[in-house]
Amino acid sequence: MLRRVVVLFTMLILEGIVGRSHAADPADEAGHSGCSSRCLHIRYEDEFDFSDEVLQGREDDPRLKLKRIPLGDSWNMDVGGEFRLRWESRTNADFGQTPRSQNAQQDYRWFLHTNIKYRDLFRLFAQGAFNHVEDQEGPFQPTLENHGDLQQLFFDWRVFGAEVPVSLRIGRQELSYGAYRLVGPLDWVSNRRRFDAIKLVYRLESWRVDAFYAKPVVVQRKSPDAWNEGYDFFGLYTQYKGIPKHGIDLYLFAVDRTEDTTNPNGRSGDQSIYTLGTRFFGRTAAWDYDTELAGQWGTWAGDTVQAWNWAVDGGYTIGDSVMKPRVSAGFEWASGDDNPDDRTAGTFNQLFPFDHQCIGMQDLVGHQNLTRVYFGFDLWPIADKLKSSLVFLNYWLSEEKDSLYNAGGVPLLRDRRGHGGVDFGQELDLWIEWEMTENSTLSMGYSHFWDDRLVHSLARSDDDPDLFIVQYRYRF
């Protein structure tokens, strides 16, 4: 308890010392729109492009002293960080498949980063992380605990000079593409997902093309985090934003996994899976929309992979009210395996998603063998300060003989005979977020899941899952 008081007191002191980091708009950068207007903040995309006039007031405003610090001829440095404290209480997590001896816990996340830049030719980004969980009994949790390691450490180099928009990025880094349905940094948990990777970026006003080769980083309990030797992930992602207020993405991702994993037919072996997809998003007057289609092929443990995923999200902002009322709806279909006894694996591989707002606050399900419909309503009761979101989701299995998969893609429940049906539940999510200052937010969330026929017939518990969250976040 004393440590919590000290940490929160320190944050309140910092409120008067460190100011707001002028970040690039994530919605503009990633073209993100979907079932919630809340967007992910990508810290390495912060530009800190303070004007010379603003920087002249550095001596009178201590908040600016950590930005654009001169290091010498044409060199400068920014320093920033984040603290997040979350208290949560869960009931019947994972439908009783992983019993918890303690329902309530506290999660702490500390990030500290520096961004060193030389003109427009070179920059080094380094970010450290310390994540901790309290009042949770059980095994080590790699999504929540990391007692001191490098979150990111990479350099960008304009290899052909400042006039040519081609840059090379090498090192430990996060990957984020499109609406994060297939590739995103997983910000909801304490340990954001990252890769040891090499990436080549070509960027113009209307075009961006990324080519990358990466290995996912695995959190280690008693040794430095390291990449997964048996997991290769590479791809090409293209985005065109030459149409006013619209964008088109086209991508190809590939997974080459030499470690044994079990496919939906029960066979274990290597994976070689390719994902080809496209996405269209934009805004027209009060309407916003985002649709994505992807197909997969390849082999898994000797079986042929044939899988699909399609998602569409849309919203309408009512009138010009300062409260910005917005209604939204969406649909997703991710294929499942219809026959566990054939030589075809039909379950869609969700890769590395971060689609938390659309998939449900409790993260009970993943984008595999899933049919999902949702309806949402957003409102700003206090303009630009207090945001509320209410989302109702309904879930079905796409194929009744395949598994119900959790948010990490792990199979939880399965009736290979298909007698349990496809209906497995509905979820209602409420999220309220208050922007206390330019740097800090206080949030509260509640979620309830109503078990349906499949869960009732296969799960170890009849209790409906619940989640209650209170979260404080501070960034500088």
C-alpha positions as CSV (number, residue, x, y, z in Angstrom):
1,M,0.0,0.0,0.0
2,L,2.8,2.4,0.9
3,R,4.4,1.9,-2.6
4,R,1.1,2.7,-4.3
5,V,0.8,5.9,-2.4
6,V,4.4,6.9,-3.2
7,V,3.9,6.2,-6.9
8,L,0.7,8.1,-7.2
9,F,2.1,11.1,-5.2
10,T,5.1,11.2,-7.6
11,M,2.8,11.3,-10.6
12,L,0.9,14.2,-9.1
13,I,4.2,16.1,-8.6
14,L,5.2,15.4,-12.2
15,E,2.0,16.9,-13.5
16,G,3.4,20.3,-12.6
17,I,6.8,19.6,-14.1
18,V,6.4,17.8,-17.4
19,G,4.1,18.8,-20.2
20,R,2.3,17.2,-23.0
21,S,4.2,15.4,-25.8
22,H,3.0,16.7,-29.1
23,A,2.2,13.4,-30.8
24,A,1.3,12.6,-34.3
25,D,-2.3,11.8,-34.6
26,P,-2.5,8.0,-34.5
27,A,-5.8,8.0,-36.5
28,D,-4.1,9.9,-39.3
29,E,-0.9,7.7,-39.2
30,A,-2.6,4.3,-39.1
31,G,-5.9,5.2,-40.7
32,H,-7.6,3.6,-37.8
33,S,-11.4,3.6,-37.5
34,G,-13.7,0.9,-36.2
35,C,-16.0,0.0,-33.3
36,S,-14.5,2.7,-31.1
37,S,-13.0,6.1,-31.9
38,R,-10.3,5.5,-29.2
39,C,-7.0,5.0,-31.0
40,L,-3.7,3.5,-30.0
41,H,-0.9,5.9,-29.0
42,I,2.4,4.9,-30.7
43,R,5.2,6.5,-28.7
44,Y,7.9,6.1,-31.4
45,E,5.7,8.0,-33.8
46,D,5.8,11.1,-31.5
47,E,7.3,13.9,-33.6
48,F,7.8,16.4,-30.8
49,D,7.8,19.0,-33.6
50,F,7.7,22.0,-31.3
51,S,8.0,25.3,-33.1
52,D,11.0,27.6,-32.5
53,E,8.6,30.1,-30.9
54,V,7.4,27.6,-28.4
55,L,11.0,26.4,-27.6
56,Q,12.0,30.0,-26.8
57,G,9.9,29.7,-23.7
58,R,11.9,26.7,-22.4
59,E,13.3,28.6,-19.4
60,D,9.9,29.8,-18.4
61,D,8.1,26.5,-18.9
62,P,9.9,23.4,-17.3
63,R,7.5,21.1,-19.2
64,L,9.6,21.7,-22.3
65,K,13.0,20.9,-20.8
66,L,12.7,17.2,-21.7
67,K,12.0,17.9,-25.4
68,R,14.4,18.8,-28.2
69,I,17.4,18.9,-25.8
70,P,20.4,20.1,-27.9
71,L,23.3,17.6,-27.8
72,G,25.6,19.4,-30.2
73,D,25.8,20.2,-33.9
74,S,22.5,19.1,-35.5
75,W,21.8,16.6,-32.7
76,N,18.9,16.7,-30.2
77,M,17.1,14.4,-27.8
78,D,13.7,13.9,-26.4
79,V,12.9,12.1,-23.1
80,G,9.5,10.6,-22.3
81,G,7.7,7.9,-20.4
82,E,4.5,6.3,-19.1
83,F,3.2,5.0,-15.9
84,R,0.0,2.9,-15.8
85,L,-1.7,1.5,-12.7
86,R,-4.7,-0.9,-13.2
87,W,-6.8,-2.6,-10.6
88,E,-9.1,-5.3,-11.9
89,S,-11.4,-7.9,-10.6
90,R,-12.4,-10.9,-12.7
91,T,-14.9,-13.7,-12.3
92,N,-14.8,-17.0,-14.1
93,A,-12.0,-16.0,-16.5
94,D,-11.6,-18.3,-19.5
95,F,-15.0,-19.9,-18.7
96,G,-13.4,-21.7,-15.7
97,Q,-10.7,-23.4,-17.7
98,T,-7.9,-21.7,-15.7
99,P,-9.2,-21.3,-12.1
100,R,-7.9,-18.2,-10.2
101,S,-7.3,-18.3,-6.5
102,Q,-7.4,-14.5,-6.4
103,N,-10.0,-12.6,-8.4
104,A,-8.6,-9.1,-7.8
105,Q,-5.1,-7.9,-8.8
106,Q,-3.1,-4.7,-9.4
107,D,-1.0,-4.3,-12.6
108,Y,1.9,-1.8,-12.8
109,R,3.6,-0.6,-16.0
110,W,6.5,1.7,-16.3
111,F,8.0,2.9,-19.6
112,L,10.9,5.3,-20.1
113,H,12.3,6.2,-23.5
114,T,14.7,8.5,-25.3
115,N,14.6,9.6,-28.9
116,I,18.0,10.9,-30.2
117,K,18.0,12.5,-33.6
118,Y,20.6,13.8,-36.1
119,R,19.0,16.1,-38.6
120,D,16.6,14.1,-40.8
121,L,19.2,11.4,-41.5
122,F,19.4,9.3,-38.3
123,R,17.6,8.6,-35.1
124,L,18.0,6.2,-32.2
125,F,14.9,5.2,-30.1
126,A,15.4,3.3,-26.8
127,Q,12.6,2.3,-24.4
128,G,12.9,0.4,-21.2
129,A,10.1,-1.4,-19.4
130,F,9.3,-2.6,-15.9
131,N,6.0,-4.4,-15.4
132,H,4.7,-6.0,-12.2
133,V,1.5,-7.6,-10.9
134,E,0.4,-7.8,-7.3
135,D,-2.2,-9.9,-5.5
136,Q,-2.2,-12.6,-8.1
137,E,-1.4,-16.1,-7.1
138,G,-0.3,-18.6,-9.8
139,P,2.4,-19.1,-12.5
140,F,4.4,-16.3,-14.1
141,Q,2.4,-14.3,-16.6
142,P,4.4,-13.2,-19.6
143,T,1.7,-10.7,-20.6
144,L,1.8,-8.9,-17.3
145,E,5.3,-9.3,-15.7
146,N,8.7,-8.1,-17.0
147,H,11.0,-7.0,-14.2
148,G,13.3,-4.8,-16.2
149,D,14.1,-5.2,-19.9
150,L,14.4,-3.4,-23.2
151,Q,10.9,-2.8,-24.7
152,Q,12.4,-1.2,-27.8
153,L,15.9,-0.3,-29.1
154,F,16.2,0.5,-32.8
155,F,17.7,3.0,-35.2
156,D,16.3,4.7,-38.3
157,W,18.7,5.7,-41.1
158,R,17.8,7.5,-44.3
159,V,20.2,5.3,-46.4
160,F,20.0,7.5,-49.6
161,G,20.1,10.9,-47.9
162,A,17.5,13.2,-46.5
163,E,16.0,14.0,-49.9
164,V,15.0,10.3,-50.6
165,P,12.1,9.1,-48.6
166,V,13.5,5.6,-47.8
167,S,14.6,4.7,-44.3
168,L,16.0,1.5,-42.8
169,R,15.0,0.5,-39.3
170,I,16.9,-2.2,-37.4
171,G,16.5,-3.5,-33.9
172,R,13.8,-4.3,-31.3
173,Q,10.6,-2.6,-32.3
174,E,6.8,-2.7,-32.2
175,L,4.9,-3.4,-35.5
176,S,1.5,-1.8,-36.1
177,Y,-0.4,-2.0,-39.4
178,G,-3.9,-0.9,-40.5
179,A,-6.6,-1.3,-37.9
180,Y,-4.4,-3.7,-35.9
181,R,-6.6,-6.6,-36.7
182,L,-3.7,-8.8,-37.7
183,V,-0.6,-6.9,-36.5
184,G,-0.5,-4.6,-33.5
185,P,1.4,-4.0,-30.2
186,L,-1.2,-5.4,-27.8
187,D,-1.4,-2.4,-25.6
188,W,-4.2,-3.7,-23.4
189,V,-1.9,-6.0,-21.4
190,S,1.2,-4.7,-19.6
191,N,3.8,-6.2,-21.9
192,R,3.2,-4.7,-25.3
193,R,4.1,-7.0,-28.1
194,R,7.4,-6.4,-29.9
195,F,9.8,-8.0,-32.4
196,D,13.5,-8.1,-33.2
197,A,13.2,-7.0,-36.8
198,I,14.7,-5.2,-39.8
199,K,12.3,-3.0,-41.8
200,L,12.6,-0.9,-44.9
201,V,10.1,2.0,-45.2
202,Y,9.3,4.1,-48.3
203,R,7.0,7.0,-47.5
204,L,5.5,9.8,-49.6
205,E,2.5,12.1,-49.0
206,S,0.0,9.6,-50.4
207,W,2.0,6.3,-50.2
208,R,3.7,4.2,-47.6
209,V,5.3,0.8,-48.3
210,D,6.9,-1.3,-45.5
211,A,8.9,-4.5,-46.1
212,F,10.0,-6.3,-42.9
213,Y,11.5,-9.5,-41.5
214,A,10.9,-10.1,-37.8
215,K,11.0,-12.6,-35.0
216,P,8.6,-12.2,-32.0
217,V,10.3,-11.5,-28.7
218,V,9.5,-13.8,-25.8
219,V,9.4,-12.5,-22.2
220,Q,11.8,-14.4,-20.0
221,R,11.3,-14.7,-16.2
222,K,15.0,-14.9,-15.1
223,S,17.0,-13.9,-18.1
224,P,16.9,-11.1,-20.8
225,D,14.1,-11.3,-23.3
226,A,15.0,-12.9,-26.5
227,W,13.5,-13.7,-29.9
228,N,11.8,-16.9,-30.8
229,E,14.4,-18.9,-32.8
230,G,11.7,-21.0,-34.4
231,Y,9.3,-18.3,-35.5
232,D,9.9,-16.2,-38.7
233,F,7.4,-13.5,-39.6
234,F,7.9,-11.3,-42.7
235,G,5.8,-9.3,-45.1
236,L,5.0,-6.3,-47.3
237,Y,2.4,-3.7,-46.3
238,T,1.3,-0.9,-48.7
239,Q,-1.0,2.0,-47.9
240,Y,-2.4,4.5,-50.3
241,K,-4.1,7.7,-48.9
242,G,-4.4,9.8,-52.1
243,I,-8.2,9.8,-51.9
244,P,-9.3,12.6,-49.6
245,K,-10.3,11.2,-46.2
246,H,-9.9,7.6,-47.5
247,G,-7.3,5.0,-47.7
248,I,-6.6,1.6,-49.2
249,D,-4.2,-1.0,-47.8
250,L,-2.8,-4.1,-49.5
251,Y,-0.6,-6.6,-47.7
252,L,1.1,-10.0,-47.7
253,F,2.2,-11.6,-44.5
254,A,4.1,-14.9,-44.1
255,V,4.7,-17.1,-41.1
256,D,7.4,-19.8,-41.2
257,R,7.4,-21.6,-37.9
258,T,9.7,-24.6,-37.4
259,E,8.5,-25.5,-33.8
260,D,5.8,-28.1,-33.4
261,T,2.3,-26.7,-33.0
262,T,-1.0,-28.6,-33.1
263,N,-3.4,-27.9,-36.0
264,P,-7.2,-28.2,-35.8
265,N,-7.0,-31.8,-37.0
266,G,-4.8,-32.8,-34.1
267,R,-1.6,-33.1,-36.0
268,S,1.6,-31.5,-34.8
269,G,4.4,-30.0,-37.0
270,D,5.7,-27.0,-38.8
271,Q,3.7,-24.0,-40.1
272,S,4.2,-22.3,-43.4
273,I,1.2,-19.9,-43.8
274,Y,0.7,-16.9,-46.1
275,T,-1.9,-14.1,-45.6
276,L,-3.0,-11.9,-48.5
277,G,-5.4,-9.1,-47.6
278,T,-6.8,-5.7,-48.4
279,R,-8.5,-3.0,-46.4
280,F,-10.6,0.1,-47.3
281,F,-11.4,2.8,-44.8
282,G,-12.5,6.4,-44.7
283,R,-15.0,9.1,-43.7
284,T,-17.8,10.7,-45.7
285,A,-19.6,13.6,-43.9
286,A,-20.8,12.0,-40.6
287,W,-20.1,8.4,-41.6
288,D,-16.9,6.5,-40.9
289,Y,-16.2,2.9,-42.1
290,D,-13.6,0.3,-42.3
291,T,-13.6,-3.1,-44.0
292,E,-10.9,-5.7,-44.4
293,L,-10.7,-9.0,-46.2
294,A,-7.9,-11.6,-45.9
295,G,-7.3,-15.1,-47.2
296,Q,-4.7,-17.7,-46.1
297,W,-3.0,-20.6,-47.7
298,G,-0.1,-22.9,-47.0
299,T,0.7,-26.0,-44.9
300,W,0.5,-26.9,-41.2
301,A,1.8,-30.2,-40.0
302,G,1.4,-31.6,-43.5
303,D,-2.2,-30.5,-43.9
304,T,-3.4,-27.9,-46.4
305,V,-4.3,-24.4,-45.0
306,Q,-7.4,-22.7,-46.5
307,A,-8.9,-20.0,-44.4
308,W,-10.6,-16.6,-44.6
309,N,-11.4,-13.5,-42.5
310,W,-13.7,-10.6,-43.3
311,A,-14.6,-7.7,-41.0
312,V,-16.6,-4.5,-41.5
313,D,-17.1,-1.7,-39.0
314,G,-19.0,1.5,-39.4
315,G,-20.2,4.5,-37.4
316,Y,-22.4,7.6,-37.7
317,T,-21.8,10.8,-35.6
318,I,-25.1,12.5,-34.9
319,G,-25.3,16.2,-35.6
320,D,-22.7,18.8,-34.5
321,S,-23.2,18.4,-30.8
322,V,-20.1,19.0,-28.6
323,M,-20.9,15.6,-27.0
324,K,-20.3,13.9,-30.3
325,P,-22.8,11.1,-30.0
326,R,-21.9,8.2,-32.3
327,V,-23.6,5.0,-33.1
328,S,-21.7,2.1,-34.6
329,A,-22.1,-1.5,-35.7
330,G,-19.9,-4.2,-37.1
331,F,-19.6,-7.7,-38.3
332,E,-16.7,-10.2,-38.5
333,W,-16.4,-13.7,-39.8
334,A,-13.2,-15.7,-39.3
335,S,-13.3,-19.2,-40.7
336,G,-13.1,-22.4,-38.7
337,D,-12.3,-26.0,-39.5
338,D,-15.4,-27.9,-40.6
339,N,-14.0,-31.5,-40.4
340,P,-11.4,-32.5,-37.8
341,D,-10.8,-35.8,-39.7
342,D,-9.7,-34.4,-43.1
343,R,-6.3,-33.1,-44.3
344,T,-7.4,-29.5,-44.5
345,A,-6.9,-26.9,-41.7
346,G,-9.6,-24.3,-42.2
347,T,-9.1,-22.2,-39.0
348,F,-8.0,-18.7,-39.7
349,N,-4.7,-17.8,-38.1
350,Q,-5.1,-14.4,-36.4
351,L,-1.3,-13.7,-36.4
352,F,-0.5,-10.8,-33.9
353,P,-3.7,-8.8,-33.4
354,F,-4.7,-5.9,-31.3
355,D,-8.4,-5.4,-31.8
356,H,-9.4,-5.1,-28.2
357,Q,-12.2,-2.6,-28.6
358,C,-13.9,-4.7,-31.3
359,I,-13.4,-8.2,-29.9
360,G,-14.6,-7.5,-26.3
361,M,-13.2,-6.0,-23.1
362,Q,-12.7,-9.4,-21.4
363,D,-10.6,-10.9,-24.2
364,L,-12.5,-14.1,-23.9
365,V,-12.4,-14.9,-27.7
366,G,-10.0,-14.5,-30.6
367,H,-10.3,-13.9,-34.4
368,Q,-10.4,-17.7,-35.1
369,N,-13.5,-19.8,-35.9
370,L,-15.6,-16.7,-34.9
371,T,-18.7,-15.0,-36.2
372,R,-19.3,-11.7,-34.3
373,V,-21.8,-8.9,-34.5
374,Y,-21.7,-5.8,-32.3
375,F,-23.6,-2.5,-31.7
376,G,-22.0,0.5,-30.0
377,F,-22.7,4.0,-28.7
378,D,-20.1,6.6,-27.9
379,L,-20.7,9.9,-26.1
380,W,-18.6,12.8,-24.8
381,P,-20.6,14.1,-21.8
382,I,-17.9,16.7,-21.2
383,A,-16.5,17.8,-24.6
384,D,-13.0,16.5,-25.2
385,K,-12.6,15.6,-21.5
386,L,-15.0,12.7,-20.6
387,K,-15.6,9.9,-23.0
388,S,-18.1,7.0,-22.6
389,S,-18.5,3.9,-24.8
390,L,-21.1,1.2,-24.6
391,V,-20.8,-1.9,-26.8
392,F,-23.0,-5.0,-27.0
393,L,-21.5,-8.1,-28.8
394,N,-23.0,-11.4,-29.9
395,Y,-20.7,-14.4,-30.6
396,W,-21.1,-17.6,-32.6
397,L,-18.7,-20.3,-33.8
398,S,-18.2,-20.3,-37.5
399,E,-17.9,-24.1,-37.5
400,E,-19.5,-26.1,-34.7
401,K,-16.9,-28.9,-34.7
402,D,-13.9,-26.6,-34.3
403,S,-12.8,-25.0,-31.0
404,L,-13.7,-21.8,-29.2
405,Y,-10.4,-19.9,-29.2
406,N,-9.3,-17.3,-26.6
407,A,-7.7,-13.9,-27.5
408,G,-4.3,-15.5,-27.7
409,G,-5.5,-18.1,-30.2
410,V,-5.4,-20.9,-27.7
411,P,-8.3,-23.5,-28.0
412,L,-10.5,-23.5,-24.9
413,L,-13.6,-25.5,-25.6
414,R,-14.4,-28.0,-28.3
415,D,-17.1,-30.5,-29.2
416,R,-15.6,-32.5,-32.1
417,R,-19.1,-34.0,-32.8
418,G,-20.7,-30.6,-33.1
419,H,-23.5,-31.4,-30.6
420,G,-22.9,-28.2,-28.6
421,G,-24.1,-25.9,-31.3
422,V,-22.5,-22.6,-32.3
423,D,-24.1,-20.1,-29.9
424,F,-21.7,-19.3,-27.0
425,G,-22.5,-15.9,-25.6
426,Q,-23.1,-12.2,-25.5
427,E,-21.0,-9.5,-23.9
428,L,-21.8,-5.9,-22.7
429,D,-18.9,-3.5,-22.2
430,L,-19.0,-0.1,-20.6
431,W,-15.9,2.1,-20.7
432,I,-15.6,5.7,-19.3
433,E,-12.4,7.7,-19.7
434,W,-11.7,11.1,-18.1
435,E,-8.8,13.2,-19.4
436,M,-7.7,14.7,-16.1
437,T,-4.9,16.8,-17.6
438,E,-3.0,16.9,-20.9
439,N,-0.9,14.1,-19.6
440,S,-3.1,11.9,-17.5
441,T,-6.3,9.9,-17.8
442,L,-8.5,8.0,-15.3
443,S,-10.6,5.2,-16.7
444,M,-13.2,2.8,-15.5
445,G,-14.7,-0.2,-17.2
446,Y,-17.3,-2.9,-16.5
447,S,-18.0,-6.0,-18.7
448,H,-20.5,-8.9,-18.3
449,F,-20.6,-12.0,-20.5
450,W,-23.8,-14.2,-20.7
451,D,-22.8,-17.8,-21.3
452,D,-24.8,-19.5,-24.0
453,R,-25.5,-23.1,-25.1
454,L,-21.9,-24.2,-26.0
455,V,-20.3,-22.9,-22.9
456,H,-23.0,-24.4,-20.6
457,S,-22.4,-27.8,-22.1
458,L,-18.6,-27.8,-22.1
459,A,-17.3,-25.4,-19.5
460,R,-16.3,-26.3,-15.9
461,S,-18.3,-23.4,-14.4
462,D,-21.8,-22.1,-14.9
463,D,-20.9,-18.6,-13.6
464,D,-21.0,-15.8,-16.1
465,P,-17.7,-14.0,-16.6
466,D,-17.4,-10.5,-15.2
467,L,-14.7,-7.8,-15.3
468,F,-14.4,-4.6,-13.4
469,I,-11.4,-2.2,-14.0
470,V,-10.1,1.1,-12.7
471,Q,-7.0,2.5,-14.5
472,Y,-4.8,5.5,-14.2
473,R,-2.4,6.4,-17.0
474,Y,0.3,9.1,-17.0
475,R,2.4,10.0,-20.1
476,F,5.0,12.7,-20.6
